[in-house]
Amino acid sequence: MGPVSTTSLSEQLILKILPFVHEAGSAYFDFLLGADAAAVLSRWMLRSSSEVSIERVTLLGEPSDPVGGFIALSGAELSKCRQMDMAALTMSGNRSRREEVAKRLELTRNLFSPVEANEFYLSKFWIDEKHRGAGHGRRLMKSYISAGHARGLTRFFLDVSAQNEPAIRVYRSFGFKEIRESKVPEVGLHYIAMAADIAS
Amino acid sequence: MQSRADQIREFIHERIRKVASANRQPAPELHDDLNLVETGLFDSLGFVHLISGIEKEFNIELDTGDLGPEEFTLVGNLVRAAAESPAVASETDKK
């Protein structure tokens, strides 16, 4: 009899897509979560109440070798999920770690704009490097917009690293406009908030 | 005499009342099933400050063990976890 695997399908999928989810939010995650960011994210992905829950991931292509994917949720869900994630982070260490978390949250508290309850927020978006340049980004964006429309939402919102020019070009081509720029120069964080009204 | 758990519960209730008052919001009905996140009174930083406040007031290292955030953000679970958390050595003890 062969060895018995105790890894669930969710865990296997998380192992596969974790590097992409991490990379998609790396600047902020690495600052906030520190050296063990990937390990923290993998735990959060298993929790339904997390912004990065595996249950919120939409993949393009075969799950065994996805071309890319995205995580999107309404502003109402986002607010609660982010607070649950920050509560988890708060309780993940000792008192001195909590003091450090408080300092990092204080520094970044205005980095991201509040998202309205009826906006559909693109939290993470990625295309596997080996599949880039083949139009998959546009297919995924269409899938994101369709998912918003399926929920009855027509206002779309995202934050993107200001250095990610290729992504910004794709978002602009779908009608997204820059509405806010925010920086925390002390730690090198620089984001642009973009929004679009897209009727179904 | 109030038990330690009752003192911690009262501390949390008082914080909720103070934050609600500062935000000019009515205080929610206070009970053990109240979820601190769902009150909308504590943002991420506010929750860290609440936890740090409990730890300083009761001189403990708050340990919520295996509870997930959906669980330890409930007042009753937070009170129980805090009441069972170990005390930390005071500065005087360390000398």
Interface residues (C-beta under 8 A of the other chain):
Chain A: R47 S49 K80 R82 Q83 M84 D85 M86 A87 A88 T90 M91 N94 R95 R98 E99 V101 A102 L105 E106 R109
Chain B: V37 E38 F42 D43 S44 L45 F47 V48 H49 I51 S52 E55 E61 L62 T64 G68 P69 E70 F72 T73 V88
